[in-house]
Amino acid sequence: MRTGKEERRAERTAKWCAVRTLQFLGLALAIAWGCSSAATEPLSGPDLARRLGCFACHALNGAGGAAASRLDGVGGRLTPAELQETLAQPRRRHPQAKMPSYAYVRPGEMRALVDFLTDKK
């Protein structure tokens, strides 16, 4: 029969093993996703905007969310450099922003997204 101390130690060990297993699986999935997606062509700007969930909060051409600023005319309001900075570090321009950082997006896809938004004048 286990004592309370042994029981707690066994629980901690089991939790530690579970966490390490999940971390390993996450790393393996990230590597596999990176390898498999490297062979595919980068997504277009509109496809990226949809996939990244931009239209959940932002509206464009009357469609999309209302929680954040409209994307209509954003290319006339911000330069490409400002758009890229806003996508990568949204709280730098708007400290209270709820928008997540998209700094992890591959350089080619970031360019496609910035080009797409720059065209919205």
N, C-alpha and C positions, 0 to 999 in steps of 0.2 A: 504494500500500500504506500502511495506517495504522500509526502508531507506537503503542506501548503507552499513551502518554498520551492520544492522540487516541481510542483504543479505549475507555478508561475514561471519557472525557468523553462519548462517544456513548452509552455504557451509562447514565451518570447522567442524561443528557438524556432518554433513552427511559423510564427509571424515573420521572422527574419528570413527564413527560407522562402516563404511565399513572396515577400517583397523582392528578394533577389531574383527569383524566377520570373516575376512580372517585368522587372527591369531588363533582364536578359531577353525576354520575348519582345519587349518594346524596341530594344536595340536591334534585334534581328529583323523585325518588321521594317524599321526605319532604313536599315541597310538594303533590304530586299526591295523596298519601294523606291529608294534612290537609284538602285541599279536598273530596275525595270523601267523607271520613268526616264532615265537618261537616254534610252534608245528612242523614245518617242519625241515627236516634234513639240516645241513649246506651244502652249495654248495661246489663242488670240486674246487681245485685250478684253473684248466683250465676254468671251468665255471665262476668262480669269475673274472678271468682276462678278459674274454669276457664281462661279465655284467658290470664291472667297466670301460670298455672302454680302457683298456690298449693297445689294438692292433690298436687303432686309431692313436697313436703316435709311439709305439714301434713295431718292427718287430720280428718275431720268425719263424725260419725255412723258411725264404724267403717270408713270408706273413705278412702283417700289414703295419703300417705307417713308415715314414722315418723322422719324426720330432724330435725323441728322440733316445737314444742309443738302439742298438739291444739287445734283451734278450737272444740271443744265447750265451752261456758261462757265463751268469751272476752268476751262482752258483759257478763258479771257480774264479770269480773276487771279490765277496763279501761274507762275512760270513752270516749265518742266522740272527745274531744280526744286522749286517749292512743293510741287506735287510729289516728287520722289521723297523729299524729307517728310512730308505729311504722311505718306504711306508707311515709311519706315519708322518714324518717331512722331506719332500723332499728338502726343502730349507736349511736344516742344512748341508747337504753334497754339495749341488749345489745351492748357493744363487740366481742364475738367473733362476732356473728351473720354468717351466710353469705347471709342474705336480701338481695336487691337492693333498691335504693330505687325506689319507685313515685311519686316526686315529679312525674314527667312526666305522670301520668294527669290528664285533664281534670277540672276542679272538679266537674262534675255526676257524672262516673263515680266520683270519689273519694268523694263523698257517698253514692252508691249502694253502694259497697263498704263504707264505714263503717257505713251503716244495716244492711246484710246481716250484718256481724259483730256489731253491737250487739244484734241480735235473737237471737244465739246465747247465751242465758243459761242 
